[in-house]
Amino acid sequence: MRLNISHEKKIETKIKNQALVEKKRRIIIKAAVKLFVKKGFHKTTISEIANESGLTPGTLYNYIREKEDMLFLMHEFFQKKFLKQIDLGIHQGTNI
């Protein structure tokens, strides 16, 4: 059995290389999580997230449209990690 949950919403990007998009978004998500934990969502700026990610704000906007998109991307990122662990547990026969 393989668990799979698809999402209706897709965050548009200006970048065509999907592997690059996923790589950069992981970096952006990690930076955003760090800052959101420290400062909260509303007090964290795009500039701060870009700086923490090693990107410029303009470059960051190539991967997201708005700060709220990061909440969706975080949810998707952590959901995939969670489902992967469940799937691994099912295939290994371990209790979760």
HELIX and SHEET records of a PDB file:
HELIX    1   1 GLN A   18  LYS A   39  1                                  22    
HELIX    2   2 ILE A   46  SER A   53  1                                   8    
HELIX    3   3 PRO A   57  LEU A   60  1                                   4    
HELIX    4   4 LYS A   67  GLN A   92  1                                  26    
END                                                                             
